[in-house]
Amino acid sequence: MPEKVNDRTIFSLSEVALSIQRTLAERYNSVFWVKAEMNKVNRYPHSGHCYPDLAEKVNGRIIAEMRANIWKDDFDAINARFLKVLHEPLKDGINILFCAKITFHPVYGLSLRITDIDPVFSLGELEREKQETITRLKKEGIFDANKSRVLSLLPKRIAIISVQTSKGYADFTKVIGENPWGYKIFHMLFPALLQGENAVESILRQFNIIEKTKSHFDAVAIIRGGGGDIGLTCYNNYALARTIALFPLPVITGIGHSTNETVAEMVAFKNAITPTELSDFLIQKFHNFSVPVNRALQIVTESATGLIREEKLKTLNLVRYFKTISGSQVGKNHHKLHQLTTRLFRQSNHFLQLTRERHIHQNLRILLKGSEQLLAGQSDLLKLSQKKLADRQKNFMDRETQKVGQCEKMIGIMNPVHVLKRGYSITLVNNRVVKSAEVLKKSDLLKTILCDGEVTSIAQSITKISENE
């Protein structure tokens, strides 16, 4: 009861508090819906109760602020609906539409007791934030900036923003490290939080570090595995999306969900649904390069073998032709010489028979002299023919030797060894070149030819890649 002191009515503080409590209870005896921003949830794990800080802002300035409370049972029900609708738990910094009742406690003062929160309203607010980010990036003309980056023909150095304990990161490194073709892809982890309140700040910090060493990498990969669509709202953040769009290296994402594409994924150079698909994308880049090279190696090998075989056959034919022509020419000259010698002896005998009686001694000298001259002339003729034949033979052999030398030089240039020295190899099975995985079977004995030796191995597993892959 109030006291009377010197004509004054004096109330105690508790009486004033109880009066306020009764007045508010009579005036505000029903629940009503309110919209506000939840700055902090302030949940106490021990009791399960929450004491949110609520605020209303205009142009970034707080024009109203009030405390609230959510009892444990109400919080559990509300949080379950948020996870079902938003794929996100109730958290700091979101706009909410809540059902509340005004309460007043003599000790704790005025507060709002929240009994329900509409997750659909918050979903709309998050979607609005996402659309605002997209509109802002497009207005600045940078929405497709990262897509215009040029990814290396062979992206061999990848900076990864992820968590070391993430299943997605483990899947990515496993596929990259154990690819059956032996492609070597260097990757370096830049650890960051991938969801929650501090995710954006953590990821941006790692982007800043990578940018300082950008010359050491071909691309940046954001890898997040597990958790479905939960915790994805940070990837709609304007600052993060803008950093990805303007980053000097191609940014590829494997955030690990199949629905509700985030802005970060939209502006990235390449978005894969899962980290495994992202690793397959990088391996396919190596396939796109290695398959034509292997085909070129096969074509060069086959062409060189055919050219060698053709030139060898031409050389053999030329040798046979040369032997035939040379033998025929020598035979003709020998036959001609034999005819001349026979003719000479016949004429000599006839002449001797006619002049034997009259001028035997004189004619004998004349005959001998004439024979010597004739033989000398025919001998010179034979030597001249032999010299011409030798010159023709030498010129012919020089020309053919020069052609063979040019062929050897061309064959040397196309020698597969030069290709092997650049890091490629030729695989044989049963001494036949392997052109397709179709001809292999498990436990086949393989021989791999390198530039400086051979390696023998056994096929333990065979993975066939379709043309679509």
Secondary structure as UniProt FT lines:
FT   STRAND          3..5
FT   TURN            6..7
FT   STRAND          8..10
FT   HELIX           13..27
FT   STRAND          32..40
FT   TURN            45..47
FT   STRAND          53..58
FT   TURN            59..60
FT   STRAND          61..70
FT   HELIX           72..85
FT   TURN            92..93
FT   STRAND          94..105
FT   TURN            106..108
FT   STRAND          109..117
FT   HELIX           119..139
FT   TURN            140..141
FT   TURN            143..145
FT   HELIX           146..148
FT   STRAND          157..162
FT   TURN            164..165
FT   HELIX           167..177
FT   TURN            180..181
FT   STRAND          186..191
FT   TURN            197..198
FT   HELIX           199..212
FT   HELIX           214..216
FT   STRAND          219..223
FT   TURN            228..231
FT   HELIX           233..236
FT   HELIX           238..246
FT   STRAND          251..254
FT   HELIX           263..267
FT   STRAND          270..271
FT   HELIX           275..413
FT   HELIX           416..420
FT   TURN            421..423
FT   STRAND          426..429
FT   TURN            430..431
FT   STRAND          432..433
FT   HELIX           437..439
FT   TURN            442..443
FT   STRAND          445..450
FT   TURN            451..452
FT   STRAND          453..458
FT   TURN            467..468
//
